[in-house]
Amino acid sequence: MKSARTEYLRPAAAEDVPALLALRAEAEEWLRTKGTDQWSDPETGERAIAKWRASIDEGRAWVVVGEQDRVLATVSRGPVDRDFWTDADRPESALYLYKLMVAREASGRHLGTRVIDWMSRLAALEGRNWVRIDTWRTNTGLHAYYERLGFKHVRTEAPSHRRSGWLAQRPAGEVALPHDLLPIGHRDGHGDVSTLLEVPHQTADARHSGT
């Protein structure tokens, strides 16, 4: 008999930072083996990590954990990036997904898909129309991955100071794996997992602010 999986989502905490940095380092190495220069610029990496720490402090970063609270994946949400999305895009109509990473040891569990499904449901609960992403312009493999999950390419922006800019969106509420949704939970003082009844929403100020 197949054992039940134990992965669940919870807000990232300060004590998760070492695990998250290790997850990013692993992702950087894996990307190099795929022939992409994504995250290869040290300055870009340092800036991204600083933003990541801020997103944890502001409650915008989440982790997927497994047995013994081991971090298997992460995702962040954040304000609209004004280098890419304009007023004509109705930025308030979307939830913006950032820094989706999955540990190589969790490959095959569809954690990336399941995290996006959760973000999609969250966007719908908030009354939004879209889940939006921006990705590295040259990473065509990643573009294809998101397109397989239902994202549609909107356009590509190429500001001189950014390497990201491939913009795509998927309708809010759309779910690729409806029978394999990630639960939201936390561990209590006894180490048991408790499921939360409510999904935290980003504050109104954060939703409508710029970068």
Secondary structure, DSSP 4 states (H G I P E B T S, - for coil): -PPPP--EEEE--GGGHHHHHHHHHHHHHHHHHTT--TT--HHHHHHHHHHHHHHHHTT-EEEEE-GGG-EEEEEEEE---TTT--GGG-GGGEEEEEEEEE-GGGTTS-HHHHHHHHHHHHHHHTT-SEEEEEEETT-HHHHHHHHHTT-EEEEE---TT-SEEEEEEEETT--S-TTSPPPBEEE-TTS-EEE-SS-----HHHHH---
